[in-house]
Amino acid sequence: MFDIMPFRKRNEDSFDNMVRTFNDALESNWLSPFHEHFNSFRADIVEKENAYYIEAEFPGVSKEDISISLEDNRLVIEAKNDQKQEFKDKDNHVIRQERRYGEFKRSFYLDNFNENDITAKLEDGVLKMEIPKLNPEKTKHKEIEIH
């Protein structure tokens, strides 16, 4: 009598996948900026008269795991993260071990910059970059009227 189901198997699989994904997210450290589902990192970009300034967050990442390159007026920042976290009981037995892995990449379009004088420094998990402009007067502010 119940051989015919109103839902196709594919729908059941989709629902099961959704529930499984939701449960996995609740069990993981999904708010971490280096969670495996994020392929990006947080960055602040400031433009001043003579230079661009970028500050990007890389907690727990060493400078050897970060690469910076220029590709067709795009500044490309890539990083790898492999963090290990252990929780031990009072007898020093590992009761839980977590690892976070990931590769992250972002690119920023830049114009009118001096590629030979770019500086970068990693300090307290923050990558700080200064990108001098070639012609600071070229980028003066101009208001555009809306009609």
MARMI-304853 format. One record per residue: residue number from 1; residue in three letters; chain; x, y, z of N, C-alpha, C in turn. Coordinates in steps of 0.05 Angstrom, whole numbers. Layout:
BEGIN
<NUM,"Ala","A",<X,Y,Z>,<X,Y,Z>,<X,Y,Z>>
...
END
This chain:
BEGIN
<1,"Met","A",<16,-24,0>,<0,0,0>,<17,25,0>>
<2,"Phe","A",<41,24,12>,<57,48,14>,<82,46,-5>>
<3,"Asp","A",<78,33,-27>,<101,30,-46>,<107,55,-61>>
<4,"Ile","A",<88,73,-63>,<93,98,-78>,<96,121,-57>>
<5,"Met","A",<119,134,-60>,<125,156,-41>,<121,183,-56>>
<6,"Pro","A",<111,203,-42>,<106,229,-55>,<132,244,-61>>
<7,"Phe","A",<154,236,-49>,<180,250,-54>,<199,231,-68>>
<8,"Arg","A",<212,242,-87>,<232,226,-101>,<257,223,-83>>
<9,"Lys","A",<272,203,-88>,<296,197,-73>,<315,221,-74>>
<10,"Arg","A",<317,234,-96>,<335,257,-99>,<328,279,-79>>
<11,"Asn","A",<302,284,-74>,<294,304,-54>,<302,296,-26>>
<12,"Glu","A",<300,270,-20>,<308,261,6>,<338,265,10>>
<13,"Asp","A",<353,259,-11>,<382,263,-9>,<389,292,-5>>
<14,"Ser","A",<376,310,-19>,<381,338,-16>,<375,348,12>>
<15,"Phe","A",<353,338,24>,<346,346,51>,<366,335,71>>
<16,"Asp","A",<374,309,67>,<394,297,84>,<421,313,83>>
<17,"Asn","A",<428,320,59>,<453,336,55>,<451,363,70>>
<18,"Met","A",<428,376,68>,<424,401,81>,<426,398,112>>
<19,"Val","A",<413,378,123>,<415,373,152>,<443,366,160>>
<20,"Arg","A",<457,350,144>,<484,342,151>,<502,367,150>>
<21,"Thr","A",<499,384,130>,<515,408,128>,<510,427,152>>
<22,"Phe","A",<485,430,159>,<478,446,182>,<490,436,208>>
<23,"Asn","A",<489,410,212>,<500,397,236>,<531,400,236>>
<24,"Asp","A",<543,397,213>,<572,400,211>,<581,428,218>>
<25,"Ala","A",<565,448,209>,<571,476,215>,<569,481,245>>
<26,"Leu","A",<549,470,258>,<546,474,287>,<568,461,303>>
<27,"Glu","A",<579,439,293>,<600,425,307>,<627,436,302>>
<28,"Ser","A",<630,452,281>,<657,462,274>,<661,490,285>>
<29,"Asn","A",<685,500,282>,<692,527,290>,<687,545,266>>
<30,"Trp","A",<662,548,257>,<655,561,232>,<658,591,233>>
<31,"Leu","A",<661,603,257>,<666,632,258>,<695,639,255>>
<32,"Ser","A",<712,620,255>,<741,625,251>,<746,637,224>>
<33,"Pro","A",<764,657,222>,<769,669,196>,<784,650,178>>
<34,"Phe","A",<794,628,188>,<808,609,171>,<794,582,169>>
<35,"His","A",<768,582,172>,<752,558,169>,<755,548,141>>
<36,"Glu","A",<754,522,137>,<759,510,111>,<740,520,89>>
<37,"His","A",<717,530,96>,<698,539,75>,<703,567,66>>
<38,"Phe","A",<720,582,79>,<726,609,71>,<752,608,55>>
<39,"Asn","A",<753,620,32>,<778,621,17>,<788,649,15>>
<40,"Ser","A",<783,665,34>,<789,693,34>,<799,701,62>>
<41,"Phe","A",<807,725,65>,<816,736,91>,<806,765,93>>
<42,"Arg","A",<806,775,117>,<796,802,122>,<819,822,116>>
<43,"Ala","A",<811,843,103>,<831,864,95>,<819,891,96>>
<44,"Asp","A",<834,911,104>,<827,939,103>,<845,952,82>>
<45,"Ile","A",<833,969,65>,<848,983,44>,<842,1012,47>>
<46,"Val","A",<864,1028,49>,<861,1057,52>,<877,1070,29>>
<47,"Glu","A",<865,1090,17>,<879,1105,-4>,<884,1133,7>>
<48,"Lys","A",<909,1141,7>,<917,1168,15>,<930,1182,-9>>
<49,"Glu","A",<937,1206,-5>,<948,1222,-27>,<972,1210,-41>>
<50,"Asn","A",<990,1198,-25>,<1015,1188,-36>,<1017,1158,-38>>
<51,"Ala","A",<998,1143,-26>,<1001,1114,-26>,<975,1100,-19>>
<52,"Tyr","A",<974,1074,-25>,<953,1056,-16>,<964,1041,8>>
<53,"Tyr","A",<947,1035,27>,<955,1019,51>,<936,996,54>>
<54,"Ile","A",<947,972,57>,<931,948,61>,<939,936,87>>
<55,"Glu","A",<919,928,103>,<924,913,127>,<906,888,125>>
<56,"Ala","A",<918,865,127>,<904,839,124>,<909,822,148>>
<57,"Glu","A",<888,808,158>,<890,791,182>,<900,763,174>>
<58,"Phe","A",<921,754,187>,<931,727,184>,<939,715,211>>
<59,"Pro","A",<920,711,229>,<927,700,255>,<939,672,253>>
<60,"Gly","A",<961,667,266>,<973,641,266>,<988,633,241>>
<61,"Val","A",<991,651,222>,<1004,645,197>,<1032,658,197>>
<62,"Ser","A",<1052,643,190>,<1079,654,189>,<1084,668,162>>
<63,"Lys","A",<1104,686,162>,<1109,701,137>,<1119,682,114>>
<64,"Glu","A",<1130,659,121>,<1138,640,101>,<1115,627,87>>
<65,"Asp","A",<1091,628,99>,<1067,617,87>,<1050,637,72>>
<66,"Ile","A",<1061,661,69>,<1046,682,54>,<1063,690,30>>
<67,"Ser","A",<1049,693,7>,<1063,703,-17>,<1048,726,-28>>
<68,"Ile","A",<1063,746,-39>,<1052,770,-50>,<1064,773,-78>>
<69,"Ser","A",<1047,777,-98>,<1056,781,-125>,<1040,801,-140>>
<70,"Leu","A",<1050,810,-163>,<1035,829,-180>,<1030,815,-206>>
<71,"Glu","A",<1005,817,-215>,<996,805,-241>,<977,824,-254>>
<72,"Asp","A",<986,837,-275>,<969,855,-291>,<955,875,-274>>
<73,"Asn","A",<969,892,-260>,<958,913,-242>,<941,901,-220>>
<74,"Arg","A",<944,876,-214>,<930,864,-191>,<951,855,-171>>
<75,"Leu","A",<947,864,-146>,<963,854,-124>,<950,829,-114>>
<76,"Val","A",<965,807,-115>,<954,781,-107>,<968,772,-81>>
<77,"Ile","A",<951,767,-61>,<961,757,-35>,<950,729,-30>>
<78,"Glu","A",<968,710,-25>,<961,682,-20>,<973,674,6>>
<79,"Ala","A",<959,656,20>,<969,646,46>,<959,617,50>>
<80,"Lys","A",<975,602,65>,<968,575,73>,<967,575,103>>
<81,"Asn","A",<948,560,114>,<945,558,143>,<943,529,152>>
<82,"Asp","A",<958,521,171>,<957,494,183>,<960,497,213>>
<83,"Gln","A",<938,501,227>,<939,505,256>,<929,479,269>>
<84,"Lys","A",<943,472,291>,<936,448,306>,<929,457,334>>
<85,"Gln","A",<908,447,345>,<899,454,371>,<892,429,387>>
<86,"Glu","A",<905,425,410>,<900,401,426>,<887,409,453>>
<87,"Phe","A",<869,392,462>,<857,394,488>,<864,370,504>>
<88,"Lys","A",<877,374,527>,<886,352,544>,<872,352,570>>
<89,"Asp","A",<869,327,582>,<857,325,608>,<878,330,629>>
<90,"Lys","A",<871,327,655>,<889,332,677>,<914,313,677>>
<91,"Asp","A",<911,290,665>,<934,271,663>,<950,275,637>>
<92,"Asn","A",<945,297,623>,<960,303,599>,<954,284,576>>
<93,"His","A",<930,272,576>,<921,255,553>,<906,273,534>>
<94,"Val","A",<911,269,509>,<896,284,489>,<867,274,488>>
<95,"Ile","A",<848,292,493>,<820,284,492>,<806,294,467>>
<96,"Arg","A",<818,314,455>,<807,325,430>,<829,339,415>>
<97,"Gln","A",<831,335,390>,<851,348,374>,<838,360,349>>
<98,"Glu","A",<843,385,344>,<831,398,321>,<853,411,304>>
<99,"Arg","A",<848,409,278>,<867,421,259>,<851,439,240>>
<100,"Arg","A",<863,461,233>,<851,479,213>,<870,482,190>>
<101,"Tyr","A",<860,476,167>,<876,478,142>,<862,497,123>>
<102,"Gly","A",<878,509,106>,<865,525,86>,<885,540,69>>
<103,"Glu","A",<877,546,45>,<892,563,27>,<874,587,20>>
<104,"Phe","A",<886,610,21>,<870,634,18>,<883,652,-3>>
<105,"Lys","A",<866,665,-19>,<876,682,-41>,<857,705,-46>>
<106,"Arg","A",<868,729,-48>,<853,752,-56>,<870,769,-74>>
<107,"Ser","A",<856,783,-92>,<871,801,-109>,<858,829,-108>>
<108,"Phe","A",<874,849,-110>,<865,877,-108>,<875,892,-133>>
<109,"Tyr","A",<856,904,-147>,<864,920,-171>,<876,946,-162>>
<110,"Leu","A",<899,953,-173>,<912,978,-166>,<920,992,-192>>
<111,"Asp","A",<919,1019,-191>,<927,1035,-214>,<945,1057,-204>>
<112,"Asn","A",<964,1065,-221>,<981,1087,-214>,<998,1081,-189>>
<113,"Phe","A",<1012,1059,-189>,<1028,1052,-165>,<1057,1046,-173>>
<114,"Asn","A",<1075,1049,-154>,<1103,1044,-159>,<1110,1016,-149>>
<115,"Glu","A",<1112,997,-167>,<1116,969,-160>,<1143,964,-147>>
<116,"Asn","A",<1163,981,-152>,<1189,977,-141>,<1192,985,-112>>
<117,"Asp","A",<1174,1001,-101>,<1177,1010,-74>,<1155,1000,-55>>
<118,"Ile","A",<1142,978,-62>,<1122,966,-45>,<1136,954,-21>>
<119,"Thr","A",<1125,959,3>,<1136,946,27>,<1114,929,41>>
<120,"Ala","A",<1123,908,54>,<1105,890,68>,<1118,881,94>>
<121,"Lys","A",<1102,879,115>,<1112,871,141>,<1090,855,155>>
<122,"Leu","A",<1096,832,167>,<1077,816,182>,<1084,821,212>>
<123,"Glu","A",<1064,831,226>,<1068,838,254>,<1043,831,270>>
<124,"Asp","A",<1046,813,290>,<1024,805,307>,<1000,794,291>>
<125,"Gly","A",<1005,779,270>,<984,767,254>,<971,786,234>>
<126,"Val","A",<982,810,231>,<971,829,212>,<992,836,191>>
<127,"Leu","A",<986,831,166>,<1003,839,144>,<998,868,137>>
<128,"Lys","A",<1019,884,138>,<1016,913,133>,<1032,919,108>>
<129,"Met","A",<1019,931,88>,<1032,938,63>,<1028,968,57>>
<130,"Glu","A",<1049,979,45>,<1048,1006,35>,<1055,1005,5>>
<131,"Ile","A",<1038,1016,-11>,<1041,1016,-40>,<1042,1045,-50>>
<132,"Pro","A",<1066,1056,-54>,<1068,1084,-62>,<1056,1088,-90>>
<133,"Lys","A",<1044,1112,-93>,<1033,1119,-119>,<1055,1132,-137>>
<134,"Leu","A",<1052,1129,-163>,<1071,1141,-182>,<1066,1171,-185>>
<135,"Asn","A",<1041,1178,-190>,<1033,1206,-194>,<1011,1213,-175>>
<136,"Pro","A",<1017,1222,-151>,<996,1228,-131>,<976,1248,-141>>
<137,"Glu","A",<984,1267,-157>,<966,1288,-166>,<945,1277,-186>>
<138,"Lys","A",<950,1254,-198>,<932,1242,-217>,<906,1233,-204>>
<139,"Thr","A",<906,1226,-179>,<883,1214,-166>,<868,1234,-148>>
<140,"Lys","A",<869,1259,-155>,<855,1279,-138>,<825,1273,-139>>
<141,"His","A",<812,1281,-118>,<783,1276,-114>,<767,1295,-131>>
<142,"Lys","A",<746,1284,-144>,<729,1301,-160>,<700,1291,-155>>
<143,"Glu","A",<682,1310,-150>,<654,1303,-146>,<641,1301,-173>>
<144,"Ile","A",<623,1282,-177>,<608,1279,-201>,<579,1285,-196>>
<145,"Glu","A",<568,1303,-211>,<540,1311,-207>,<521,1290,-219>>
<146,"Ile","A",<500,1284,-205>,<480,1265,-214>,<457,1281,-227>>
<147,"His","A",<450,1274,-251>,<428,1288,-265>,<402,1272,-264>>
END
